[in-house]
Amino acid sequence: MNMSRGRYWLYIPLFLMTLFYLVPMFIMLNTSFKSFSEVSLQTMWNLPSGLHFDNFKEAYTKLAPHLWNSIKLVIPASLISAMLGSINGFVLAKWKFRGSDVIFPLILFGMFIPYQSVLIPLVQFMRSIDLYGGLPGLILTHVIYGLPITTLTFRNYYAGVPTELIEAARIDGAGLLRTYWDILLPLSIPSFVVVLIWQFTAAWNDFLFAVVLTSPENWPITVALNNMAGSQIIAWNVQMAGAFLAAVPTLLVYLFLGRYFLRGLLAGALKG
């Protein structure tokens, strides 16, 4: 009985933290439904006098081209980095070679390199290969920066797969790619879910690389949202409506795929 009561007490701080994280969402939605005359710091907690959906219409009109830029960015960036990370994880976990114990830490080192420290050489490199200003260069950047976490995820997951399966495939004459395709790939769906959600969120929410590497017509939605603000007067109701529209895709991803994300974690995707 005491154990049961103690467990219920744990819900109180969880509930308070949930409210704390939902306050910005409330302010955003509350402001986005207000008219321009209602927007002020003094009345930001007051409910709107009516639902002004024209704010969302205006925000969508301004952000629509950049919304599609973000979609064209996150899909290939997530898929490519997930596939490459899966292959890297398989090789490093089950196909040992000389120097693999050195290469793996060097790959993980990429997780700790600050974005700001590579901006200048990154821009120079993108210019040298004629990818500066467009989405392909930004996709390549997110693929490379995503490889450490995707490699770590798959490597730790594949480390838990019985080695006997790999040995049996070798005895049957399967090579490296055949073993990966027929045995490891079907088993790694939970890890793919984790990695794809992670990479989707990272690429969608990116601002720094996007604002530095892309031209205005190729801006993703995060950069376009920042530039919706006027030079003198900011329509915060439209700005907040745009912020909500920019947040909807990631909200939907975690709303519908969140349980699969947790299953992937519990299945050992980030263990090892």
Short mmCIF file of the C-alpha atoms (twelve columns), coordinates in Angstrom:
data_MODEL
# 
_entry.id   MODEL 
# 
loop_
_atom_site.group_PDB 
_atom_site.id 
_atom_site.type_symbol 
_atom_site.label_atom_id 
_atom_site.label_alt_id 
_atom_site.label_comp_id 
_atom_site.label_asym_id 
_atom_site.label_seq_id 
_atom_site.Cartn_x 
_atom_site.Cartn_y 
_atom_site.Cartn_z 
_atom_site.pdbx_PDB_model_num 
ATOM 1   C CA . MET A 1   0.000   0.000   0.000   1 
ATOM 2   C CA . ASN A 2   2.816   2.406   0.920   1 
ATOM 3   C CA . MET A 3   4.595   1.520   -2.318  1 
ATOM 4   C CA . SER A 4   1.437   2.392   -4.257  1 
ATOM 5   C CA . ARG A 5   1.081   5.746   -2.498  1 
ATOM 6   C CA . GLY A 6   4.742   6.542   -3.090  1 
ATOM 7   C CA . ARG A 7   4.289   5.903   -6.778  1 
ATOM 8   C CA . TYR A 8   1.369   8.328   -6.917  1 
ATOM 9   C CA . TRP A 9   3.497   11.034  -5.306  1 
ATOM 10  C CA . LEU A 10  5.880   10.733  -8.234  1 
ATOM 11  C CA . TYR A 11  3.137   11.957  -10.553 1 
ATOM 12  C CA . ILE A 12  3.047   15.372  -8.876  1 
ATOM 13  C CA . PRO A 13  6.495   16.583  -10.085 1 
ATOM 14  C CA . LEU A 14  5.843   14.947  -13.453 1 
ATOM 15  C CA . PHE A 15  2.560   16.833  -13.764 1 
ATOM 16  C CA . LEU A 16  4.238   20.120  -12.774 1 
ATOM 17  C CA . MET A 17  7.021   19.616  -15.300 1 
ATOM 18  C CA . THR A 18  4.439   18.855  -17.976 1 
ATOM 19  C CA . LEU A 19  2.655   22.129  -17.224 1 
ATOM 20  C CA . PHE A 20  5.973   23.972  -17.300 1 
ATOM 21  C CA . TYR A 21  6.791   22.660  -20.779 1 
ATOM 22  C CA . LEU A 22  3.249   23.276  -22.063 1 
ATOM 23  C CA . VAL A 23  3.180   26.954  -21.036 1 
ATOM 24  C CA . PRO A 24  5.063   28.135  -24.177 1 
ATOM 25  C CA . MET A 25  2.658   26.102  -26.322 1 
ATOM 26  C CA . PHE A 26  -0.304  27.777  -24.624 1 
ATOM 27  C CA . ILE A 27  1.158   31.262  -25.131 1 
ATOM 28  C CA . MET A 28  1.908   30.472  -28.770 1 
ATOM 29  C CA . LEU A 29  -1.569  29.175  -29.581 1 
ATOM 30  C CA . ASN A 30  -3.292  31.811  -27.487 1 
ATOM 31  C CA . THR A 31  -1.466  34.623  -29.283 1 
ATOM 32  C CA . SER A 32  -1.900  33.085  -32.725 1 
ATOM 33  C CA . PHE A 33  -5.709  33.284  -32.455 1 
ATOM 34  C CA . LYS A 34  -5.733  36.954  -31.376 1 
ATOM 35  C CA . SER A 35  -6.144  40.024  -33.531 1 
ATOM 36  C CA . PHE A 36  -3.208  42.397  -33.822 1 
ATOM 37  C CA . SER A 37  -4.849  44.909  -31.472 1 
ATOM 38  C CA . GLU A 38  -5.098  42.295  -28.698 1 
ATOM 39  C CA . VAL A 39  -1.411  41.369  -28.700 1 
ATOM 40  C CA . SER A 40  0.578   42.817  -25.798 1 
ATOM 41  C CA . LEU A 41  2.694   41.646  -22.892 1 
ATOM 42  C CA . GLN A 42  0.073   42.823  -20.415 1 
ATOM 43  C CA . THR A 43  -2.682  40.672  -21.952 1 
ATOM 44  C CA . MET A 44  -0.720  37.662  -23.188 1 
ATOM 45  C CA . TRP A 45  -2.455  35.392  -20.652 1 
ATOM 46  C CA . ASN A 46  -5.924  36.604  -21.642 1 
ATOM 47  C CA . LEU A 47  -7.915  34.442  -24.009 1 
ATOM 48  C CA . PRO A 48  -8.615  35.875  -27.484 1 
ATOM 49  C CA . SER A 49  -11.921 37.607  -28.121 1 
ATOM 50  C CA . GLY A 50  -12.393 35.390  -31.179 1 
ATOM 51  C CA . LEU A 51  -10.634 32.812  -33.308 1 
ATOM 52  C CA . HIS A 52  -8.768  34.683  -36.038 1 
ATOM 53  C CA . PHE A 53  -7.836  31.917  -38.494 1 
ATOM 54  C CA . ASP A 54  -6.658  34.541  -40.979 1 
ATOM 55  C CA . ASN A 55  -3.412  34.638  -38.967 1 
ATOM 56  C CA . PHE A 56  -2.722  31.034  -39.947 1 
ATOM 57  C CA . LYS A 57  -3.689  31.718  -43.550 1 
ATOM 58  C CA . GLU A 58  -1.282  34.647  -43.779 1 
ATOM 59  C CA . ALA A 59  1.497   32.686  -42.060 1 
ATOM 60  C CA . TYR A 60  1.019   29.709  -44.371 1 
ATOM 61  C CA . THR A 61  1.088   31.942  -47.452 1 
ATOM 62  C CA . LYS A 62  4.471   33.302  -46.380 1 
ATOM 63  C CA . LEU A 63  5.917   29.968  -45.243 1 
ATOM 64  C CA . ALA A 64  4.504   27.501  -47.803 1 
ATOM 65  C CA . PRO A 65  7.495   27.479  -50.214 1 
ATOM 66  C CA . HIS A 66  9.917   27.087  -47.322 1 
ATOM 67  C CA . LEU A 67  7.768   24.354  -45.792 1 
ATOM 68  C CA . TRP A 68  8.330   22.290  -48.915 1 
ATOM 69  C CA . ASN A 69  12.051  23.095  -48.741 1 
ATOM 70  C CA . SER A 70  12.121  21.580  -45.252 1 
ATOM 71  C CA . ILE A 71  10.288  18.478  -46.455 1 
ATOM 72  C CA . LYS A 72  12.742  18.079  -49.348 1 
ATOM 73  C CA . LEU A 73  15.540  18.434  -46.800 1 
ATOM 74  C CA . VAL A 74  14.505  16.101  -43.990 1 
ATOM 75  C CA . ILE A 75  13.368  13.089  -46.030 1 
ATOM 76  C CA . PRO A 76  16.629  12.374  -47.907 1 
ATOM 77  C CA . ALA A 77  18.794  13.524  -44.984 1 
ATOM 78  C CA . SER A 78  17.025  11.133  -42.592 1 
ATOM 79  C CA . LEU A 79  16.925  8.150   -44.962 1 
ATOM 80  C CA . ILE A 80  20.519  8.434   -46.190 1 
ATOM 81  C CA . SER A 81  22.042  8.946   -42.751 1 
ATOM 82  C CA . ALA A 82  19.980  6.049   -41.373 1 
ATOM 83  C CA . MET A 83  21.107  3.656   -44.116 1 
ATOM 84  C CA . LEU A 84  24.766  4.658   -43.859 1 
ATOM 85  C CA . GLY A 85  24.650  4.463   -40.061 1 
ATOM 86  C CA . SER A 86  23.086  1.010   -40.293 1 
ATOM 87  C CA . ILE A 87  25.840  -0.273  -42.580 1 
ATOM 88  C CA . ASN A 88  28.530  1.313   -40.405 1 
ATOM 89  C CA . GLY A 89  27.018  -0.192  -37.272 1 
ATOM 90  C CA . PHE A 90  26.891  -3.657  -38.832 1 
ATOM 91  C CA . VAL A 91  30.492  -3.563  -39.980 1 
ATOM 92  C CA . LEU A 92  31.781  -2.213  -36.658 1 
ATOM 93  C CA . ALA A 93  29.719  -4.652  -34.573 1 
ATOM 94  C CA . LYS A 94  29.894  -7.915  -36.530 1 
ATOM 95  C CA . TRP A 95  32.585  -7.635  -39.185 1 
ATOM 96  C CA . LYS A 96  35.702  -6.797  -37.229 1 
ATOM 97  C CA . PHE A 97  38.769  -5.579  -39.096 1 
ATOM 98  C CA . ARG A 98  42.120  -4.117  -38.140 1 
ATOM 99  C CA . GLY A 99  41.674  -0.602  -36.815 1 
ATOM 100 C CA . SER A 100 37.919  -0.867  -36.162 1 
ATOM 101 C CA . ASP A 101 38.430  -0.097  -32.472 1 
ATOM 102 C CA . VAL A 102 40.104  3.162   -33.496 1 
ATOM 103 C CA . ILE A 103 37.680  4.170   -36.251 1 
ATOM 104 C CA . PHE A 104 34.598  3.820   -34.065 1 
ATOM 105 C CA . PRO A 105 35.750  6.356   -31.408 1 
ATOM 106 C CA . LEU A 106 36.851  8.721   -34.181 1 
ATOM 107 C CA . ILE A 107 33.357  8.563   -35.694 1 
ATOM 108 C CA . LEU A 108 31.796  9.232   -32.296 1 
ATOM 109 C CA . PHE A 109 34.090  12.221  -31.873 1 
ATOM 110 C CA . GLY A 110 32.003  13.949  -34.543 1 
ATOM 111 C CA . MET A 111 29.117  14.156  -32.057 1 
ATOM 112 C CA . PHE A 112 31.100  16.581  -29.908 1 
ATOM 113 C CA . ILE A 113 32.275  19.001  -32.604 1 
ATOM 114 C CA . PRO A 114 30.370  22.293  -32.183 1 
ATOM 115 C CA . TYR A 115 28.592  23.519  -35.299 1 
ATOM 116 C CA . GLN A 116 30.117  26.971  -34.962 1 
ATOM 117 C CA . SER A 117 33.675  25.648  -35.151 1 
ATOM 118 C CA . VAL A 118 33.213  24.221  -38.657 1 
ATOM 119 C CA . LEU A 119 31.120  26.938  -40.314 1 
ATOM 120 C CA . ILE A 120 33.934  28.736  -42.164 1 
ATOM 121 C CA . PRO A 121 35.661  25.615  -43.565 1 
ATOM 122 C CA . LEU A 122 32.238  24.123  -44.295 1 
ATOM 123 C CA . VAL A 123 31.208  27.130  -46.389 1 
ATOM 124 C CA . GLN A 124 34.530  27.072  -48.227 1 
ATOM 125 C CA . PHE A 125 34.161  23.348  -48.907 1 
ATOM 126 C CA . MET A 126 30.593  23.740  -50.184 1 
ATOM 127 C CA . ARG A 127 31.729  26.522  -52.508 1 
ATOM 128 C CA . SER A 128 34.553  24.349  -53.838 1 
ATOM 129 C CA . ILE A 129 32.155  21.536  -54.790 1 
ATOM 130 C CA . ASP A 130 29.445  23.920  -56.095 1 
ATOM 131 C CA . LEU A 131 26.851  22.950  -53.480 1 
ATOM 132 C CA . TYR A 132 26.723  26.256  -51.628 1 
ATOM 133 C CA . GLY A 133 23.335  27.969  -51.557 1 
ATOM 134 C CA . GLY A 134 21.159  24.952  -52.376 1 
ATOM 135 C CA . LEU A 135 19.455  22.145  -50.528 1 
ATOM 136 C CA . PRO A 136 21.858  19.346  -51.654 1 
ATOM 137 C CA . GLY A 137 24.689  20.915  -49.674 1 
ATOM 138 C CA . LEU A 138 22.510  21.207  -46.586 1 
ATOM 139 C CA . ILE A 139 21.366  17.592  -46.999 1 
ATOM 140 C CA . LEU A 140 24.993  16.442  -47.252 1 
ATOM 141 C CA . THR A 141 25.835  18.383  -44.091 1 
ATOM 142 C CA . HIS A 142 23.048  16.760  -42.082 1 
ATOM 143 C CA . VAL A 143 23.930  13.308  -43.404 1 
ATOM 144 C CA . ILE A 144 27.553  13.698  -42.294 1 
ATOM 145 C CA . TYR A 145 26.684  15.260  -38.944 1 
ATOM 146 C CA . GLY A 146 24.102  12.530  -38.343 1 
ATOM 147 C CA . LEU A 147 26.484  9.632   -38.977 1 
ATOM 148 C CA . PRO A 148 27.980  9.517   -35.441 1 
ATOM 149 C CA . ILE A 149 24.643  9.093   -33.650 1 
ATOM 150 C CA . THR A 150 23.205  6.738   -36.277 1 
ATOM 151 C CA . THR A 151 26.374  4.622   -36.270 1 
ATOM 152 C CA . LEU A 152 26.343  4.455   -32.464 1 
ATOM 153 C CA . THR A 153 22.671  3.479   -32.395 1 
ATOM 154 C CA . PHE A 154 22.975  0.647   -34.917 1 
ATOM 155 C CA . ARG A 155 26.338  -0.573  -33.685 1 
ATOM 156 C CA . ASN A 156 25.008  -1.022  -30.139 1 
ATOM 157 C CA . TYR A 157 21.838  -2.664  -31.444 1 
ATOM 158 C CA . TYR A 158 23.694  -5.100  -33.699 1 
ATOM 159 C CA . ALA A 159 26.086  -5.956  -30.865 1 
ATOM 160 C CA . GLY A 160 23.135  -7.698  -29.190 1 
ATOM 161 C CA . VAL A 161 22.343  -9.840  -32.235 1 
ATOM 162 C CA . PRO A 162 23.679  -13.415 -31.768 1 
ATOM 163 C CA . THR A 163 26.948  -13.908 -33.612 1 
ATOM 164 C CA . GLU A 164 25.792  -17.410 -34.555 1 
ATOM 165 C CA . LEU A 165 23.425  -15.889 -37.125 1 
ATOM 166 C CA . ILE A 166 26.316  -14.128 -38.853 1 
ATOM 167 C CA . GLU A 167 28.505  -17.240 -38.734 1 
ATOM 168 C CA . ALA A 168 25.710  -19.350 -40.209 1 
ATOM 169 C CA . ALA A 169 25.341  -16.880 -43.071 1 
ATOM 170 C CA . ARG A 170 29.083  -17.030 -43.743 1 
ATOM 171 C CA . ILE A 171 28.994  -20.824 -43.814 1 
ATOM 172 C CA . ASP A 172 26.154  -20.638 -46.336 1 
ATOM 173 C CA . GLY A 173 28.347  -18.466 -48.543 1 
ATOM 174 C CA . ALA A 174 26.727  -15.093 -47.877 1 
ATOM 175 C CA . GLY A 175 29.014  -12.124 -48.222 1 
ATOM 176 C CA . LEU A 176 29.047  -8.859  -46.308 1 
ATOM 177 C CA . LEU A 177 26.169  -7.143  -48.111 1 
ATOM 178 C CA . ARG A 178 24.041  -10.283 -48.398 1 
ATOM 179 C CA . THR A 179 24.357  -10.942 -44.678 1 
ATOM 180 C CA . TYR A 180 23.390  -7.382  -43.901 1 
ATOM 181 C CA . TRP A 181 20.448  -7.314  -46.315 1 
ATOM 182 C CA . ASP A 182 18.931  -10.705 -45.477 1 
ATOM 183 C CA . ILE A 183 19.625  -10.974 -41.743 1 
ATOM 184 C CA . LEU A 184 20.501  -7.712  -40.021 1 
ATOM 185 C CA . LEU A 185 18.283  -5.300  -41.915 1 
ATOM 186 C CA . PRO A 186 14.957  -7.066  -41.140 1 
ATOM 187 C CA . LEU A 187 15.928  -7.258  -37.467 1 
ATOM 188 C CA . SER A 188 16.781  -3.570  -37.148 1 
ATOM 189 C CA . ILE A 189 13.380  -1.950  -37.766 1 
ATOM 190 C CA . PRO A 190 13.182  -0.650  -34.147 1 
ATOM 191 C CA . SER A 191 16.542  1.078   -34.567 1 
ATOM 192 C CA . PHE A 192 15.480  2.572   -37.884 1 
ATOM 193 C CA . VAL A 193 12.416  4.086   -36.216 1 
ATOM 194 C CA . VAL A 194 14.570  5.650   -33.494 1 
ATOM 195 C CA . VAL A 195 17.151  6.996   -35.927 1 
ATOM 196 C CA . LEU A 196 14.653  8.328   -38.469 1 
ATOM 197 C CA . ILE A 197 12.694  10.216  -35.816 1 
ATOM 198 C CA . TRP A 198 15.906  11.575  -34.326 1 
ATOM 199 C CA . GLN A 199 17.307  12.714  -37.674 1 
ATOM 200 C CA . PHE A 200 13.971  14.101  -38.833 1 
ATOM 201 C CA . THR A 201 13.766  16.278  -35.722 1 
ATOM 202 C CA . ALA A 202 17.392  17.435  -35.959 1 
ATOM 203 C CA . ALA A 203 17.150  18.394  -39.631 1 
ATOM 204 C CA . TRP A 204 13.716  20.004  -39.333 1 
ATOM 205 C CA . ASN A 205 14.706  22.179  -36.361 1 
ATOM 206 C CA . ASP A 206 18.104  23.188  -37.735 1 
ATOM 207 C CA . PHE A 207 18.689  26.916  -38.089 1 
ATOM 208 C CA . LEU A 208 22.419  27.569  -38.004 1 
ATOM 209 C CA . PHE A 209 23.495  25.392  -40.942 1 
ATOM 210 C CA . ALA A 210 20.396  26.387  -42.892 1 
ATOM 211 C CA . VAL A 211 20.899  30.131  -42.583 1 
ATOM 212 C CA . VAL A 212 24.598  29.875  -43.458 1 
ATOM 213 C CA . LEU A 213 24.505  27.349  -46.305 1 
ATOM 214 C CA . THR A 214 21.323  28.179  -48.221 1 
ATOM 215 C CA . SER A 215 20.166  31.108  -50.329 1 
ATOM 216 C CA . PRO A 216 16.795  32.827  -49.606 1 
ATOM 217 C CA . GLU A 217 14.843  30.797  -52.165 1 
ATOM 218 C CA . ASN A 218 16.123  27.571  -50.548 1 
ATOM 219 C CA . TRP A 219 15.588  28.553  -46.931 1 
ATOM 220 C CA . PRO A 220 13.877  25.876  -44.828 1 
ATOM 221 C CA . ILE A 221 10.957  26.887  -42.672 1 
ATOM 222 C CA . THR A 222 13.013  27.694  -39.561 1 
ATOM 223 C CA . VAL A 223 14.974  30.424  -41.349 1 
ATOM 224 C CA . ALA A 224 11.887  31.769  -43.115 1 
ATOM 225 C CA . LEU A 225 10.047  31.941  -39.790 1 
ATOM 226 C CA . ASN A 226 12.837  34.034  -38.304 1 
ATOM 227 C CA . ASN A 227 12.617  36.436  -41.239 1 
ATOM 228 C CA . MET A 228 8.841   36.893  -40.969 1 
ATOM 229 C CA . ALA A 229 9.419   39.588  -38.370 1 
ATOM 230 C CA . GLY A 230 9.264   43.113  -39.751 1 
ATOM 231 C CA . SER A 231 11.963  45.690  -39.245 1 
ATOM 232 C CA . GLN A 232 9.790   47.996  -37.084 1 
ATOM 233 C CA . ILE A 233 6.417   46.417  -36.305 1 
ATOM 234 C CA . ILE A 234 6.157   42.686  -35.652 1 
ATOM 235 C CA . ALA A 235 2.765   41.005  -36.055 1 
ATOM 236 C CA . TRP A 236 3.234   38.593  -33.186 1 
ATOM 237 C CA . ASN A 237 -0.100  36.918  -33.820 1 
ATOM 238 C CA . VAL A 238 0.995   35.945  -37.349 1 
ATOM 239 C CA . GLN A 239 4.483   35.088  -36.073 1 
ATOM 240 C CA . MET A 240 3.042   32.742  -33.460 1 
ATOM 241 C CA . ALA A 241 0.731   31.150  -36.004 1 
ATOM 242 C CA . GLY A 242 3.764   30.533  -38.218 1 
ATOM 243 C CA . ALA A 243 5.675   29.061  -35.282 1 
ATOM 244 C CA . PHE A 244 2.833   26.623  -34.665 1 
ATOM 245 C CA . LEU A 245 2.730   25.622  -38.341 1 
ATOM 246 C CA . ALA A 246 6.486   25.035  -38.240 1 
ATOM 247 C CA . ALA A 247 6.116   22.849  -35.145 1 
ATOM 248 C CA . VAL A 248 3.204   20.747  -36.422 1 
ATOM 249 C CA . PRO A 249 5.262   18.154  -38.413 1 
ATOM 250 C CA . THR A 250 7.493   17.239  -35.475 1 
ATOM 251 C CA . LEU A 251 4.496   17.214  -33.139 1 
ATOM 252 C CA . LEU A 252 2.697   14.802  -35.455 1 
ATOM 253 C CA . VAL A 253 5.774   12.587  -35.751 1 
ATOM 254 C CA . TYR A 254 6.074   12.188  -31.981 1 
ATOM 255 C CA . LEU A 255 2.316   11.959  -31.524 1 
ATOM 256 C CA . PHE A 256 1.855   9.042   -33.929 1 
ATOM 257 C CA . LEU A 257 5.305   7.421   -33.755 1 
ATOM 258 C CA . GLY A 258 6.325   8.208   -30.184 1 
ATOM 259 C CA . ARG A 259 5.391   4.745   -28.898 1 
ATOM 260 C CA . TYR A 260 7.503   3.121   -31.616 1 
ATOM 261 C CA . PHE A 261 10.353  5.435   -30.656 1 
ATOM 262 C CA . LEU A 262 10.150  4.213   -27.064 1 
ATOM 263 C CA . ARG A 263 9.906   0.598   -28.206 1 
ATOM 264 C CA . GLY A 264 13.053  1.062   -30.242 1 
ATOM 265 C CA . LEU A 265 14.878  2.454   -27.242 1 
ATOM 266 C CA . LEU A 266 13.675  -0.357  -25.022 1 
ATOM 267 C CA . ALA A 267 14.643  -2.896  -27.648 1 
ATOM 268 C CA . GLY A 268 18.242  -1.879  -27.127 1 
ATOM 269 C CA . ALA A 269 18.741  0.763   -29.783 1 
ATOM 270 C CA . LEU A 270 20.685  2.987   -27.411 1 
ATOM 271 C CA . LYS A 271 22.054  0.307   -25.117 1 
ATOM 272 C CA . GLY A 272 25.329  -1.468  -25.163 1 
# 
